[in-house]
Amino acid sequence: MKFSEFVYKRTDVDEVRNRIREITEELKHASSLEEQIQAVYKMNEVEKEISTADSLVYIRYTINTKNEFYAKEREYNDRISPMLEEEFQKYNEVLLQSRFRRELEEKFGKVLFLNLELAMKGFSPEITELLQEEVTDPVSDSACRGADRISGKDVQSFPARTIYAEYEPGSKKSGL
C-alpha cells in the first residue's frame, strides 16, 4: 500500500473517551487474567488508531505546511491529546492496581509497568487546560504562567506514550 492510499479518519474525542472508559471498566471488573489481557489488547487497538491518525496528520502537514486542512487537524489533535491522556491515566491506574499484575508483567514485560508508573507521575488532570493552552500559545511557556493554578503541586508534564525509561536490572532508579 502506498502512503497516499492511507485514509485519514479524524479522532472523535467523545467516541474515543467512551471506548477508553468502557475498556477501563472491563479491566477493572475482569474476573480472570485472560479477560484483563483482552482488555489490554483492546486498549492497544485504540492507541494504535489514535497514533495512526496523528502520524498521518503530522506527515501530511510536514510535506506541505501550507495545507490548511492538515494544519487545523494537527492543532485539533494537539488540543484533544491532553483530554484523552486523562482517560488513559485512569486506565493506567487500574492496570497498575491489577490483582493479576505479576502475571501481566510476565505476559507484557516489566518495562510496560515501569513506563506506566512514570506516566502516572508525569501527568495530572489539573494541567489539562494548561496543556491545551500550549497549543494556542506554543511560544510562551503556559505551564509556567499557570503554575500557580495547580494548587502548589510540583507537576511536570510529558505525553505518556513518549516516555523512555533508562532501566538497569537490579537498580531502584529510573530516569527520563
C-alpha positions as CSV (number, residue, x, y, z in Angstrom):
1,M,0.0,0.0,0.0
2,K,1.3,3.4,-0.9
3,F,1.3,6.2,1.6
4,S,-1.1,8.3,-0.5
5,E,-3.6,5.4,-0.2
6,F,-3.8,5.6,3.6
7,V,-7.2,7.1,4.6
8,Y,-7.2,9.7,7.4
9,K,-10.1,9.5,9.9
10,R,-10.3,12.3,12.4
11,T,-10.3,11.1,16.0
12,D,-13.7,11.6,17.5
13,V,-12.8,12.7,21.1
14,D,-16.1,11.7,22.6
15,E,-16.2,8.3,20.9
16,V,-12.6,7.6,22.0
17,R,-13.2,8.7,25.5
18,N,-16.1,6.4,25.8
19,R,-14.2,3.5,24.4
20,I,-11.3,4.1,26.8
21,R,-13.8,4.3,29.7
22,E,-15.5,1.1,28.6
23,I,-12.2,-0.8,28.4
24,T,-11.1,0.6,31.7
25,E,-14.3,-0.7,33.3
26,E,-13.8,-4.1,31.6
27,L,-10.2,-4.2,33.0
28,K,-11.4,-3.1,36.5
29,H,-14.2,-5.8,36.6
30,A,-12.3,-8.6,34.9
31,S,-12.6,-11.8,36.8
32,S,-9.7,-13.6,35.1
33,L,-6.3,-12.9,33.8
34,E,-7.5,-13.7,30.2
35,E,-10.2,-11.0,30.5
36,Q,-7.6,-8.5,31.5
37,I,-5.2,-9.5,28.7
38,Q,-8.1,-9.0,26.2
39,A,-8.8,-5.5,27.7
40,V,-5.1,-4.6,27.2
41,Y,-5.3,-5.7,23.6
42,K,-8.4,-3.6,23.1
43,M,-6.7,-0.6,24.5
44,N,-3.7,-1.2,22.3
45,E,-6.0,-1.0,19.3
46,V,-7.5,2.3,20.5
47,E,-4.0,3.7,21.0
48,K,-2.9,2.4,17.5
49,E,-5.9,4.1,15.8
50,I,-5.1,7.4,17.6
51,S,-1.4,7.1,16.8
52,T,-2.0,6.3,13.1
53,A,-4.3,9.3,12.7
54,D,-1.9,11.6,14.4
55,S,1.0,10.3,12.3
56,L,-0.9,10.7,9.1
57,V,-1.7,14.3,10.0
58,Y,1.9,15.1,11.1
59,I,3.4,13.6,7.9
60,R,1.0,15.2,5.5
61,Y,1.3,18.5,7.2
62,T,5.1,18.4,7.1
63,I,5.0,17.5,3.4
64,N,3.1,20.7,2.8
65,T,2.9,23.2,5.7
66,K,0.6,25.4,3.6
67,N,-2.2,22.7,3.6
68,E,-4.7,24.4,5.9
69,F,-6.7,21.2,6.4
70,Y,-3.8,19.3,8.0
71,A,-2.7,22.4,9.9
72,K,-6.1,22.5,11.6
73,E,-6.1,18.8,12.1
74,R,-2.7,19.0,13.8
75,E,-4.0,21.7,16.1
76,Y,-7.1,19.6,16.8
77,N,-5.0,16.6,17.7
78,D,-2.8,18.6,20.0
79,R,-5.9,20.1,21.7
80,I,-7.6,16.7,22.3
81,S,-4.5,14.9,23.4
82,P,-4.5,16.1,27.0
83,M,-8.2,15.3,27.3
84,L,-7.5,11.7,26.1
85,E,-4.5,11.5,28.4
86,E,-6.7,12.0,31.4
87,E,-8.7,8.9,30.4
88,F,-5.6,6.9,29.6
89,Q,-4.3,7.7,33.1
90,K,-7.4,6.2,34.7
91,Y,-6.8,3.1,32.6
92,N,-3.2,3.0,33.6
93,E,-4.1,3.3,37.3
94,V,-6.4,0.3,37.1
95,L,-3.8,-1.7,35.2
96,L,-1.2,-0.9,37.8
97,Q,-3.5,-2.0,40.6
98,S,-4.5,-5.2,38.9
99,R,-4.6,-8.3,41.1
100,F,-3.1,-10.1,38.1
101,R,-0.2,-7.7,37.8
102,R,2.6,-10.3,38.3
103,E,1.1,-12.4,35.5
104,L,0.5,-9.4,33.3
105,E,4.2,-8.4,33.8
106,E,5.2,-11.9,32.7
107,K,3.0,-11.6,29.6
108,F,3.8,-8.0,28.6
109,G,7.1,-7.3,30.4
110,K,8.0,-5.2,33.4
111,V,9.1,-2.3,31.3
112,L,5.4,-1.6,30.4
113,F,4.6,-1.2,34.1
114,L,7.7,0.9,34.7
115,N,6.6,3.2,31.9
116,L,3.1,3.4,33.3
117,E,4.3,4.3,36.7
118,L,6.4,7.1,35.2
119,A,3.5,8.3,33.2
120,M,1.3,8.5,36.3
121,K,4.0,10.7,37.9
122,G,4.2,12.9,34.9
123,F,0.6,13.9,34.3
124,S,-2.1,15.4,36.4
125,P,-5.7,16.3,35.3
126,E,-5.1,19.7,36.9
127,I,-2.8,20.6,34.0
128,T,-5.0,19.5,31.1
129,E,-6.2,23.1,30.5
130,L,-2.6,24.3,30.6
131,L,-1.5,21.7,28.0
132,Q,-4.3,22.8,25.7
133,E,-3.2,26.5,26.1
134,E,0.2,25.4,24.8
135,V,-1.5,24.5,21.5
136,T,-2.9,28.0,21.1
137,D,0.2,29.7,22.5
138,P,3.1,27.4,21.7
139,V,5.9,30.0,22.0
140,S,5.2,31.0,25.6
141,D,5.6,28.7,28.5
142,S,1.9,28.5,29.5
143,A,2.7,25.8,32.1
144,C,4.9,28.2,33.9
145,R,2.4,31.1,33.6
146,G,-0.3,28.9,35.0
147,A,1.7,27.0,37.6
148,D,0.1,29.0,40.4
149,R,-3.2,27.4,39.4
150,I,-2.0,23.9,40.2
151,S,-2.6,24.3,43.9
152,G,1.1,24.4,44.8
153,K,1.8,21.0,43.3
154,D,5.1,20.5,41.6
155,V,3.9,18.9,38.3
156,Q,5.9,18.1,35.2
157,S,4.1,17.0,32.1
158,F,5.0,15.0,29.1
159,P,2.9,12.6,26.9
160,A,2.9,9.1,28.4
161,R,3.5,7.5,25.1
162,T,6.8,9.3,24.6
163,I,8.4,8.2,27.9
164,Y,11.5,6.1,27.7
165,A,12.9,4.8,30.9
166,E,16.5,4.1,31.5
167,Y,16.4,0.9,33.5
168,E,19.2,-1.2,34.8
169,P,18.2,-4.6,36.3
170,G,18.8,-4.6,40.0
171,S,18.7,-0.8,40.1
172,K,16.0,1.1,42.0
173,K,16.5,4.2,39.8
174,S,14.8,5.0,36.6
175,G,15.4,8.2,34.7
176,L,14.0,10.1,31.9
